[in-house]
């Protein structure tokens, strides 16, 4: 079946540091890939997405590129802020012709210090 | 705003009592999901629905039942709550507009359940 593996946290950075959170996946077919963010005390919300190979999703300074050859969708940001402290989830969906049971990674906690 | 609300947002109950959590959506999404979130386990799917009266089990369905009698509402019931069901429960929706193609989910804000 489908699976998503993302780096374990917590990831601790100083403000303005470069961020990478690794995500790799296993899936049949051509899934859509997502990064969701969960701020403290809130539900998950979509951060960015990519629906086909070589697509780059971007939002709020975050980017991720759909790499089919390496089955990866790593999240990056050039300069993090304290307000980026949250839990980040990599996910995929739709790998098998319309399957709507998304597969989530376990989440990576990001802590950004001033 | 995806128009999804969960109730109650917080509940404390005792072992053995029944509990029902409600998810209500105003966006006419076809698919609805119940997840639980626990430290070290990420998100785990309990049950999901792909239409009115059409539901199926997820990976951690034991001890839970669901019902969807109309498009807007998806109820999660713990028939006899146990301490292991202490968790944060999230409802999610999908299946309208662009999310019908991509499978993008919209989440509620969560319901924190404590079973003493």
Interface residues (C-beta under 8 A of the other chain):
Chain A: X32 X34 X36 X42 X43 X44 X45 X46 X49 X51 X89 X91 X93 X94 X99 X100 X101 X102 X104 X105 X106 X107
Chain B: X31 X40 X41 X42 X43 X45 X48 X50 X58 X90 X92 X94 X95 X101 X102 X103 X104 X105 X106 X107 X108 X109 X110
